[in-house]
Amino acid sequence: MAGEYRKGPGRGRTGRGRKAAVAKPGPAKTGDGKVGRRTRHRGKLPYTTHAGDGVVVNGYSERWLRQGFPWVYQDEVVARTGSLVPGRVVGIRARDGSVLGTGIWDSGKIEVRRFRRDEGPVDADFLRTAVAAAKDRRPLPPQTDAWRWVHGENDDLPGVRVDVWGDQLTLTLDSPALHGLLGPLLDALTTLHETNAVWLCWRPAIEQAPAEPLPVADGSLVWGDARREPVMVQERGVSFRVRPWAGADAGLYVDMREVRRWLEPYWVARRVLNLFAYTGAFSVAAALGGATEVVSVDLAGPHLARLRDNLDANGVSTDQHPLREADVFKALDHLRRRGESFDVVIADPPSFSHGPSGAWSVERDYGRLIAACLRVLSPGGWLVAACNHGGVSPKEFQKHVAKGATKAGRSLRLVHVGSPPVDVPAALDFPESRYLKVWVLVA
């Protein structure tokens, strides 16, 4: 079971796609843009189950739970008992009455997120122990202060993510039902790590924006003092400006750190094309690594402005490394018609987006993207193909790449399979965590 993808509603969750729209009560700001110090949002949670509060699951869910899977889907619940409201700590049982764990109930497609496999409280001591254990599992590379401290289900804290950005933290919750964890999580985080600020963000399922207003505004300062100003962080000595309050749009995808490290020796004297460049982590790494030219393409002008800031922060001039605001497919066609070619092409698209060419979908358009990339890739050049969509399995990813190669009439050979770094682990009992696929291919 641990080697397959669950065939439930959660399969379509993305690893790090564009943020879904969420309901936002207005954030409190001062006139100069500073977010003032505010009373901590503690949340309210009955940390132990009330007598009789719980769910009974079918045999399919029971088998997955016994393997370690942390979710109970709504359509797998055969009985509900007691008073169930979002945020309630509930027991999980099999049809025969045996205990399958304790979790937090929600009204969405993921009905229960299981925090422990036995009967017991989801309280401050339990959360502190889990947060501390997650930190202990992360031996980070030198000169790196941008990293993921808690990776949700993969650190036994389903629906909870914590990112470290220098002296600030971003705490992201997948559902308002988890708001009751906020107080003890803040206590654990600020006790175990020296920080100046903690920002709260929300990451609801793309198909399920909350019906009610969020208990705390997305991007709120919930601990400490800070302005909404970019923070300078380092990844293996390379500087980047990030926005901790922006959640998924902070500005640096730490799950690609190991891929950038692996490519480091191979940038020298290469002409590089970075597509869907975002804020330019690969562009900066390639330029610093000795690439003769790095052309960065992104449809969003604000992303390119942030990319320029990151180049400036590392002493890299755009005179030799141009930025192009354009639809990727149109840019690739333009480059092909001009007869341009590149030694390395990087394609790391979002899972979903919209542009002049229409809506982009990995499942529909990835093969076409690969073909277009290969038409501007020099003979013997490298294609860095990435996909972070959790709904695309490794097998499906391979099919998309092969389809693109066939369409372009190019043969490909796999030279490296990328993996996330130590701070973005993938639990074997949670197949959805293996969302990231990265192949380096030679044509």
PEVENQUI-V525937 format. One record per residue. N is the residue number from 1. RES is the residue in one letter. OMEGA is omega as a letter, one per 30 degrees, with the letter a starting at -180 (none if undefined). NEAR is the number of other C-alpha atoms within 12 Angstrom. Layout:
((N:RES:OMEGA:NEAR) (N:RES:OMEGA:NEAR))
This chain:
((1:M:a:19) (2:A:a:21) (3:G:a:19) (4:E:l:20) (5:Y:l:29) (6:R:l:31) (7:K:l:19) (8:G:a:23) (9:P:a:25) (10:G:a:31) (11:R:a:29) (12:G:l:30) (13:R:l:37) (14:T:l:34) (15:G:l:39) (16:R:l:36) (17:G:l:33) (18:R:a:28) (19:K:l:30) (20:A:l:28) (21:A:l:20) (22:V:l:28) (23:A:a:25) (24:K:l:23) (25:P:a:15) (26:G:l:14) (27:P:l:25) (28:A:l:24) (29:K:l:20) (30:T:a:14) (31:G:a:9) (32:D:l:11) (33:G:l:13) (34:K:l:18) (35:V:a:26) (36:G:l:23) (37:R:a:22) (38:R:l:22) (39:T:a:15) (40:R:l:24) (41:H:a:27) (42:R:a:23) (43:G:l:24) (44:K:a:21) (45:L:l:29) (46:P:a:28) (47:Y:l:30) (48:T:a:26) (49:T:l:31) (50:H:a:22) (51:A:l:16) (52:G:l:20) (53:D:a:27) (54:G:l:39) (55:V:l:44) (56:V:a:36) (57:V:l:36) (58:N:a:26) (59:G:a:21) (60:Y:l:24) (61:S:l:35) (62:E:a:32) (63:R:l:24) (64:W:l:32) (65:L:l:37) (66:R:l:29) (67:Q:l:21) (68:G:a:29) (69:F:a:38) (70:P:a:43) (71:W:l:50) (72:V:l:49) (73:Y:a:34) (74:Q:a:26) (75:D:l:26) (76:E:a:31) (77:V:a:28) (78:V:l:23) (79:A:l:22) (80:R:a:27) (81:T:l:22) (82:G:a:19) (83:S:a:19) (84:L:l:28) (85:V:l:25) (86:P:a:28) (87:G:a:34) (88:R:l:39) (89:V:a:43) (90:V:l:46) (91:G:l:44) (92:I:a:47) (93:R:l:38) (94:A:l:29) (95:R:a:22) (96:D:l:13) (97:G:a:17) (98:S:a:19) (99:V:l:26) (100:L:l:40) (101:G:a:37) (102:T:a:37) (103:G:a:47) (104:I:a:47) (105:W:l:45) (106:D:a:33) (107:S:a:27) (108:G:a:31) (109:K:l:29) (110:I:a:35) (111:E:l:38) (112:V:l:47) (113:R:a:45) (114:R:l:44) (115:F:l:43) (116:R:a:36) (117:R:l:28) (118:D:l:22) (119:E:a:25) (120:G:a:25) (121:P:l:27) (122:V:a:39) (123:D:a:30) (124:A:l:26) (125:D:l:18) (126:F:a:23) (127:L:l:32) (128:R:l:29) (129:T:a:24) (130:A:l:33) (131:V:l:37) (132:A:l:27) (133:A:l:22) (134:A:l:32) (135:K:a:28) (136:D:a:18) (137:R:a:21) (138:R:l:23) (139:P:a:17) (140:L:l:25) (141:P:l:19) (142:P:l:13) (143:Q:l:15) (144:T:l:25) (145:D:l:34) (146:A:a:43) (147:W:l:43) (148:R:a:40) (149:W:l:42) (150:V:a:41) (151:H:l:41) (152:G:a:37) (153:E:a:35) (154:N:l:35) (155:D:l:38) (156:D:l:36) (157:L:a:38) (158:P:l:41) (159:G:a:39) (160:V:l:40) (161:R:l:39) (162:V:l:45) (163:D:l:45) (164:V:l:44) (165:W:a:42) (166:G:a:31) (167:D:l:29) (168:Q:l:41) (169:L:l:47) (170:T:l:46) (171:L:a:46) (172:T:l:46) (173:L:a:39) (174:D:a:40) (175:S:l:45) (176:P:l:44) (177:A:a:39) (178:L:a:48) (179:H:a:37) (180:G:l:32) (181:L:a:41) (182:L:a:40) (183:G:l:29) (184:P:l:30) (185:L:l:44) (186:L:l:36) (187:D:a:28) (188:A:a:31) (189:L:a:39) (190:T:l:29) (191:T:a:16) (192:L:a:20) (193:H:l:27) (194:E:a:18) (195:T:l:26) (196:N:a:26) (197:A:l:37) (198:V:l:46) (199:W:l:47) (200:L:l:46) (201:C:a:45) (202:W:a:42) (203:R:l:42) (204:P:l:37) (205:A:a:30) (206:I:a:29) (207:E:a:21) (208:Q:l:25) (209:A:a:24) (210:P:a:27) (211:A:a:17) (212:E:l:17) (213:P:l:18) (214:L:l:31) (215:P:l:32) (216:V:a:34) (217:A:l:28) (218:D:l:37) (219:G:a:39) (220:S:l:42) (221:L:a:38) (222:V:l:41) (223:W:l:32) (224:G:l:26) (225:D:l:25) (226:A:l:30) (227:R:l:28) (228:R:l:28) (229:E:a:19) (230:P:l:24) (231:V:l:32) (232:M:l:29) (233:V:l:32) (234:Q:l:31) (235:E:a:36) (236:R:l:23) (237:G:l:21) (238:V:a:36) (239:S:l:34) (240:F:l:40) (241:R:a:35) (242:V:a:42) (243:R:a:33) (244:P:a:42) (245:W:a:37) (246:A:l:33) (247:G:a:38) (248:A:a:35) (249:D:a:29) (250:A:l:39) (251:G:l:37) (252:L:l:43) (253:Y:a:38) (254:V:l:42) (255:D:l:37) (256:M:a:36) (257:R:a:34) (258:E:l:28) (259:V:l:33) (260:R:l:34) (261:R:a:27) (262:W:a:26) (263:L:a:34) (264:E:a:24) (265:P:a:18) (266:Y:a:26) (267:W:a:32) (268:V:l:21) (269:A:l:19) (270:R:l:30) (271:R:a:34) (272:V:l:45) (273:L:a:47) (274:N:a:46) (275:L:a:44) (276:F:a:44) (277:A:a:43) (278:Y:a:40) (279:T:l:38) (280:G:l:49) (281:A:l:46) (282:F:l:47) (283:S:l:52) (284:V:a:45) (285:A:a:43) (286:A:l:41) (287:A:l:41) (288:L:a:35) (289:G:l:28) (290:G:l:24) (291:A:a:31) (292:T:l:25) (293:E:l:34) (294:V:l:42) (295:V:a:43) (296:S:a:45) (297:V:l:40) (298:D:a:38) (299:L:a:30) (300:A:l:26) (301:G:l:21) (302:P:l:20) (303:H:a:30) (304:L:l:32) (305:A:l:27) (306:R:l:31) (307:L:l:43) (308:R:l:32) (309:D:l:30) (310:N:l:37) (311:L:l:35) (312:D:a:23) (313:A:a:25) (314:N:l:29) (315:G:a:19) (316:V:a:29) (317:S:l:22) (318:T:l:26) (319:D:a:16) (320:Q:a:20) (321:H:a:32) (322:P:l:30) (323:L:a:38) (324:R:l:34) (325:E:a:26) (326:A:l:27) (327:D:a:29) (328:V:a:41) (329:F:l:33) (330:K:l:24) (331:A:l:31) (332:L:l:37) (333:D:l:23) (334:H:l:20) (335:L:l:25) (336:R:a:21) (337:R:l:14) (338:R:l:12) (339:G:l:14) (340:E:l:22) (341:S:a:30) (342:F:l:34) (343:D:l:36) (344:V:l:41) (345:V:a:47) (346:I:l:46) (347:A:l:45) (348:D:a:41) (349:P:l:41) (350:P:l:37) (351:S:l:34) (352:F:l:32) (353:S:l:24) (354:H:l:18) (355:G:a:20) (356:P:l:15) (357:S:a:16) (358:G:a:14) (359:A:l:16) (360:W:l:25) (361:S:l:26) (362:V:a:34) (363:E:a:28) (364:R:a:20) (365:D:a:28) (366:Y:l:37) (367:G:l:29) (368:R:l:30) (369:L:l:42) (370:I:l:46) (371:A:a:34) (372:A:l:37) (373:C:a:48) (374:L:a:46) (375:R:l:35) (376:V:l:37) (377:L:l:39) (378:S:l:25) (379:P:a:19) (380:G:l:22) (381:G:a:32) (382:W:l:36) (383:L:l:46) (384:V:a:42) (385:A:a:43) (386:A:l:42) (387:C:a:45) (388:N:a:41) (389:H:a:35) (390:G:l:33) (391:G:l:35) (392:V:a:33) (393:S:l:32) (394:P:l:27) (395:K:l:15) (396:E:l:23) (397:F:l:31) (398:Q:l:28) (399:K:l:20) (400:H:l:29) (401:V:a:42) (402:A:l:28) (403:K:l:26) (404:G:l:29) (405:A:l:31) (406:T:a:21) (407:K:a:21) (408:A:a:23) (409:G:a:17) (410:R:l:28) (411:S:a:24) (412:L:l:30) (413:R:a:21) (414:L:l:20) (415:V:l:20) (416:H:l:21) (417:V:a:23) (418:G:l:28) (419:S:l:30) (420:P:l:31) (421:P:a:30) (422:V:a:28) (423:D:l:36) (424:V:a:39) (425:P:l:32) (426:A:l:28) (427:A:a:26) (428:L:l:22) (429:D:l:28) (430:F:a:34) (431:P:a:35) (432:E:a:39) (433:S:a:43) (434:R:a:38) (435:Y:a:36) (436:L:l:41) (437:K:l:36) (438:V:l:37) (439:W:l:34) (440:V:a:31) (441:L:l:35) (442:V:a:25) (443:A:none:31))
